[in-house]
Amino acid sequence: MNRAWLLGVLAAAACCGPKPNKPPSNDITVQQIVDNTAKARNELASFRGDSTMDYWLSGQRAKGEVLVMGMNGKRVRFAALSPAGGATLAEMACDGTNFVYVDYQNNCSLSGPCDARSIASFFGIALEPDDFLHLALGTPPIVSNAKGTTKWDVDRGVWKAELSGTEGTQTLTIDNREGRWEVLETELKGTDGKVRWSVKNTDFEKVEGSGERRVPKKTQFKSPVGNQDLLVEWQELVVNEQLAQPKFTLAAPAGLAACGGQPTQLPPAKP
């Protein structure tokens, strides 16, 4: 009797367990990935946020409050606050042309052109300023002249894309159910086959200024260079706010030494 009961339970579980996610009636195309991501980037032009970050600062692992703002056109600003009272430990501003980084703990500074090293000076992860802005908002850059394939992941109910383009190859995991367009994961490899960066986004929500579009409240960046990573959890996030240009300017106090033994003024990055 007990055996018959057990067989019945197993049969019911097999019959009525979780069902695979049915694929949508229409496949998504590579061109739709390019167009929809570009549309999302255009709709999210700026942001201001208060976050808890787990990151690298001055070569040391740190966790604490970091204030961030960004706007299209290579304009970003960061301020890492001390857990013991909120004093500024370090800050960096990129004004669209040049950046200034000040490490108040070690009384040093750096400056130079706005490029991937601007972000690396603060977080140790080399990302172009505009790429950081859009990776944080879940609207990543897509390789130029993209070609490739898309495939429905029946278990997760998401699309997987494998693209190749001018900058190398890129994989994406996209949730487009119920009218959404949310990039859950993406990774970029250069033309040499080496990973440049990867990003995972979770906890998508509508925030002030985002309208019907949802943005990630948690993001993990990874870079194989130096095995660096950055975890971001937004406590407050506002998008599409008008941010005045002076907010992205920073003057280093006079007389500071160069950080890390580098020249205070960094040379232009190699093309």
C-alpha positions in Angstrom: 0.0 0.0 0.0 2.8 2.4 0.9 4.6 1.5 -2.2 1.6 2.3 -4.4 1.1 5.6 -2.6 4.8 6.5 -3.2 4.6 5.6 -6.9 1.5 7.8 -7.2 3.3 10.8 -5.6 6.2 10.4 -8.0 4.0 10.1 -11.0 2.1 13.3 -10.0 5.4 15.1 -9.5 6.6 14.1 -12.9 3.4 15.2 -14.4 2.8 18.4 -12.6 6.4 19.6 -11.8 7.9 22.8 -13.2 7.3 23.1 -16.9 10.0 24.4 -19.4 9.5 27.9 -20.5 8.0 28.0 -23.9 9.9 30.1 -26.5 8.2 33.2 -27.8 6.5 33.0 -31.1 9.2 35.1 -32.7 13.0 34.8 -32.4 14.9 37.9 -31.5 17.5 38.9 -34.1 21.0 40.3 -33.8 19.7 43.6 -35.3 17.0 43.8 -32.6 19.7 43.3 -29.9 21.6 46.2 -31.4 18.5 48.4 -31.9 16.8 47.7 -28.6 20.0 48.2 -26.6 20.7 51.5 -28.4 17.2 52.6 -27.6 17.6 51.8 -24.0 20.9 53.7 -23.9 19.3 56.8 -25.4 16.5 56.7 -22.8 18.9 56.6 -19.9 21.3 59.5 -20.4 22.4 60.2 -16.8 22.2 58.9 -13.3 22.9 59.9 -9.7 23.1 57.3 -6.9 24.1 56.4 -3.4 25.5 52.9 -3.3 27.1 50.2 -1.1 30.2 48.9 -3.0 32.6 46.1 -2.5 35.6 47.3 -4.4 39.4 47.9 -4.7 40.7 51.3 -3.5 44.4 52.2 -3.4 45.3 48.5 -3.9 43.2 47.4 -0.9 39.8 45.7 -0.7 37.2 48.1 0.6 33.5 48.0 1.3 31.4 51.0 2.1 29.3 53.9 0.8 30.2 55.4 -2.6 28.4 58.3 -4.2 28.3 58.1 -8.0 27.0 60.3 -10.8 27.4 60.0 -14.5 26.2 61.5 -17.8 26.8 60.7 -21.5 29.9 62.4 -22.9 32.6 60.9 -20.6 31.3 62.6 -17.5 31.4 60.6 -14.2 32.2 61.3 -10.6 32.8 59.1 -7.6 33.3 59.8 -3.9 34.2 56.9 -1.5 33.1 57.7 2.0 34.6 56.5 5.3 32.5 54.0 7.3 33.6 55.9 10.4 31.9 59.3 9.9 31.4 59.8 6.2 34.6 61.7 5.5 35.7 61.4 1.8 38.5 58.8 1.4 39.0 59.3 -2.3 37.2 60.9 -5.2 37.5 61.1 -9.0 35.9 63.3 -11.6 35.9 63.0 -15.4 34.7 66.2 -17.1 34.4 64.9 -20.6 38.0 65.7 -21.5 40.3 65.1 -18.5 40.0 63.4 -15.2 41.4 64.2 -11.7 41.8 61.6 -9.0 42.5 62.5 -5.3 43.4 59.9 -2.6 42.9 61.8 0.7 44.2 58.8 2.7 47.5 58.8 1.1 47.7 62.5 0.1 48.3 61.9 -3.6 46.6 62.6 -6.9 46.5 61.7 -10.6 45.2 63.4 -13.7 45.1 62.8 -17.4 42.8 62.3 -20.3 39.3 60.8 -19.8 39.7 57.2 -20.9 39.5 53.6 -19.5 42.3 54.5 -17.0 40.1 57.1 -15.5 37.8 54.4 -14.0 40.8 52.1 -13.3 42.4 54.8 -11.2 39.5 54.5 -8.8 38.3 51.0 -9.0 41.1 49.1 -10.7 38.8 48.1 -13.6 39.6 49.6 -17.0 36.3 50.8 -18.5 35.6 53.7 -20.7 33.6 56.3 -18.8 30.5 56.0 -21.0 30.7 52.2 -20.8 30.8 52.4 -17.0 27.7 54.6 -17.1 25.7 52.2 -19.3 27.0 49.0 -17.7 25.8 50.4 -14.4 22.3 51.0 -15.9 22.1 47.7 -17.6 22.5 49.1 -21.1 25.9 47.7 -22.1 27.8 48.5 -25.3 27.4 46.1 -28.1 30.3 45.2 -30.4 30.3 47.2 -33.6 29.2 45.5 -36.9 27.6 42.8 -34.8 26.8 39.4 -36.3 26.0 36.2 -34.6 23.3 33.9 -33.3 20.5 33.9 -30.7 19.1 30.9 -28.8 16.2 30.5 -26.4 17.2 29.1 -23.0 14.2 26.9 -22.2 15.2 26.4 -18.6 15.6 30.1 -17.6 13.2 31.6 -20.1 15.7 34.0 -21.5 17.6 34.6 -24.8 21.3 33.8 -25.2 23.2 35.6 -27.9 26.7 35.1 -29.2 28.0 38.0 -31.3 31.2 38.9 -33.1 32.2 42.3 -34.2 35.0 44.9 -34.6 36.0 44.8 -31.0 35.9 41.0 -30.6 33.2 38.6 -29.4 30.4 39.2 -26.9 27.8 37.0 -25.2 24.6 38.3 -23.7 21.7 36.9 -21.7 18.5 38.9 -22.3 15.1 38.8 -20.6 12.5 40.3 -23.0 9.4 38.8 -21.4 6.3 41.0 -20.8 7.7 43.8 -23.0 11.0 44.1 -21.0 14.5 44.5 -22.4 16.9 43.6 -19.6 20.5 42.4 -20.1 21.1 40.0 -17.2 24.7 39.1 -18.2 27.2 40.1 -20.8 30.9 39.4 -21.4 33.3 41.0 -23.9 36.4 39.2 -25.3 38.9 41.1 -27.4 40.1 40.1 -30.8 42.9 38.2 -29.1 40.3 36.0 -27.3 41.0 37.4 -23.8 38.2 38.6 -21.6 38.0 42.4 -21.3 35.1 42.6 -18.8 32.0 40.8 -17.7 28.8 42.1 -16.0 25.9 40.5 -14.1 22.8 42.4 -13.3 20.0 41.5 -10.8 17.1 43.0 -8.9 15.7 45.1 -11.7 13.3 47.9 -10.6 11.7 51.1 -11.9 13.4 54.0 -10.3 12.9 57.8 -10.2 13.2 59.1 -13.8 13.2 55.7 -15.5 9.6 55.7 -16.6 8.5 52.2 -17.5 12.1 51.0 -17.9 13.6 48.9 -15.1 17.2 49.2 -14.2 19.4 46.8 -12.1 19.8 47.6 -8.4 22.7 45.1 -8.1 25.6 44.8 -10.5 28.8 42.8 -10.5 31.7 43.9 -12.7 34.7 41.7 -13.3 38.0 42.2 -15.1 40.6 39.5 -15.5 43.3 42.2 -15.4 44.7 41.8 -11.9 41.6 39.7 -11.1 39.6 42.8 -10.2 35.9 42.9 -9.4 33.4 45.4 -8.3 30.1 44.8 -6.5 27.5 47.5 -6.5 24.2 47.7 -4.7 22.2 50.9 -5.1 20.5 52.3 -2.0 19.3 55.3 -4.0 19.2 55.7 -7.8 17.8 58.5 -9.9 18.1 58.5 -13.7 17.7 61.2 -16.4 18.4 64.0 -13.9 19.8 67.2 -15.3 23.4 67.3 -14.0 25.3 70.6 -14.4 28.8 70.4 -15.9 30.6 71.8 -12.8 29.5 68.7 -10.9 32.1 66.8 -12.9 35.0 69.0 -12.2 37.5 68.4 -9.4 40.6 70.3 -8.4 43.4 68.5 -6.6 44.9 70.3 -3.6 48.2 71.8 -4.4 51.4 70.0 -3.5 50.2 66.4 -3.6 52.5 63.7 -4.7 51.6 61.3 -7.5 49.7 58.2 -6.5 51.5 54.9 -6.8 54.8 56.3 -8.0 53.1 57.3 -11.3 53.5 60.7 -13.0 50.9 63.1 -11.7 49.9 63.8 -15.3 49.3 60.5 -17.1 50.2 60.4 -20.9 47.4 59.8 -23.4 46.4 56.2 -23.8 47.8 54.3 -26.7 45.2 53.9 -29.6 
